[in-house]
Amino acid sequence: MKRMSNLKYHFGIKFRFYPSDKQKKMIKQNYDAQRFVYNQYVGAGRLIYHIKNASKVAQVNSSIPFMMKPMTKYEINQAQTLLEAQELIAKHRNIRDKYEFLRAKEIDSLAIANAIQNYKKAWRNYHPIGYGKPTFHKKCSDWSYQTNCTYHGTEEAYLDNGSVRFIDTKHVKLPKLGNVRISGLRPLIKDRLLKHASTRIGTVSIKKTADDQFYLSLQLGSDIAFTKKFAKTKSKIGIDLNLDNFLTDSNGAVVANPSFYRKSQRRLAHAQRILSRRQRRAKKEGRSLRQAKNYQKQRLIVAKLHDKIRRQRQDFLHVLSTALIKNHDLVVAEELRSKNLLKNHALAQSISDAGWCTFLTMLEYKADLYDKEFITIDPKFTTQRCHHCGTIMGQNGYKKLTLKEREWTCPVCHKEHIRDWNAAINILEKGQGIWSNHTRMKKAA
Ligand SMILES: [Zn+2]
């Protein structure tokens, strides 16, 4: 049987499921266990780092290098703690051996293995990607844990013969939890299930949102494509993401920021004001938030609103990205330099609101899925360059365009530009590698 990484096509699906009260309790138990194990690793890792660092400092400061002084009681203690911490995270098994509740029959051993893997992944992301060091996971009202689908002694992996498997199009069997009813399965997956198409299930995430909806996310892999490829259109397009609208393309079409967003945002701000008022009141009266009923009710309203906004935005981004990939063979966008952009706080807020990062990720995987091309380019000069003659504003004595100038006229070829449209054309041309200065001017002369 092929491993996930050796399969040609990958596809993620997400749908709702409806656990019983007993199953909900088990989900919570596994979420707690996964968080506990992750935090144990974070704690042990920090301890090891600090003790080692302290001993290095002691060595450097001693007058005779490499000389071993007799250890103080404190140092012996530290060394003991260090050994214990190293021992704990040396092997997967050790943490289960140490804590009895992790060996309860309701606990999925793969949930624990995933906690350790997530910890290691956090370290892998730390250096190259510039994420922070792994930190403790807080307890929160949306739970989630990961497990894996395993296959035993079968030649071929299907949707219905692993440890996570579809009973039919309405039910899934999960490790430890047993059977759950599901809804919202995509027709193309139903189709695969009924046709018995060879498909492997990989990582499985079990999630509960703050407003108590349960979701399953499955990573699927197969050598049979999940979707039909889109027909070639011979069309190419550049897109400029900006703050005035969601995007402007190289044909001059503008996609406005969706209006639902501002509306929901107002409602959210209002709901959050009520929430913080209730929090203050509970605090003043000396009640714990857990017992403050009105606060809890409002917390749920806020969580639901957040969820609604997230879903609306997700829908908008899906529809738009699919349309772009379907109608064009090549889509070019600028790469988002998040570090530079985040320096400007107002800009950073709008970028995360607009979901540009998510949007570009969608374009990337959809291009892959439907056999189209999507590339990103360095945004340098895309706004300042006249696409008609290649003059770059801000160079050779020409005044640099400011953010305010929405329309401008090229001082050399006198072409009138709409800023974002011109930028989108530049992005498309840069993506195709046809960015030589003054080519058209020379032709005209
Ligand atoms: Zn020009």
Boltz pocket constraint, residues with backbone or C-beta under 6 A from the ligand:
constraints:
  - pocket:
      binder: B
      contacts: [[A, 386], [A, 387], [A, 388], [A, 389], [A, 390], [A, 391], [A, 410], [A, 411], [A, 412], [A, 413], [A, 414], [A, 415]]
      max_distance: 6.0
